[in-house]
Amino acid sequence: MLLPNKTISYNESVLMLFPLILHTIEERPDISVIDLYNSLKEECTSVIQFTQSMDCLFALGRIDFSAGSGGLILC
């Protein structure tokens, strides 16, 4: 997991994507994970950064995955 430190700036960390992901899901509650990634891939340094950000938000209880619709849910 990439957290900000002496060598990793905030913009390169997973924390930078948290507000972008949450805001996008809030605007489009029916968005799928792949559509979310496609809408944010210009802000991501890699797919790994996006995946780690999604993992952190899930672990923190901020998002959940809807098995039925394949979308994301804000908690």
C-alpha positions, -999 to +999 in steps of 0.1 A: +000+000+000+013+034-009+010+059+019+026+093+018+061+094+033+095+110+025+097+093-009+060+090-019+041+123-023+004+127-014-004+127-052+013+093-057-004+078-027-037+059-024-051+086-002-053+110-031-080+089-048-103+086-018-122+118-024-124+113-061-137+078-058-163+087-032-175+118-051-178+098-083-198+071-066-220+097-050-228+113-083-233+080-101-245+054-076-251+028-103-215+029-116-195-003-120-159-008-109-146-008-144-166+024-153-152+040-122-117+031-131-122+044-167-135+077-154-105+081-130-076+065-149-061+099-158-058+107-121-044+072-112-007+065-115-015+028-121-043+003-118-025-009-086-030+025-070-067+024-079-071-012-066-054-004-034-076+027-029-107+006-034-094-020-010-087+007+017-122+023+012-138-012+015-118-020+046-127+013+062-164+006+056-169+035+032-179+015+001-194-019-005-199-040-036-234-049-047-234-085-059-268-082-077-262-051-098-224-053-100-223-017-087-208+001-058-226+013-027-216+042-004-218+032+033 
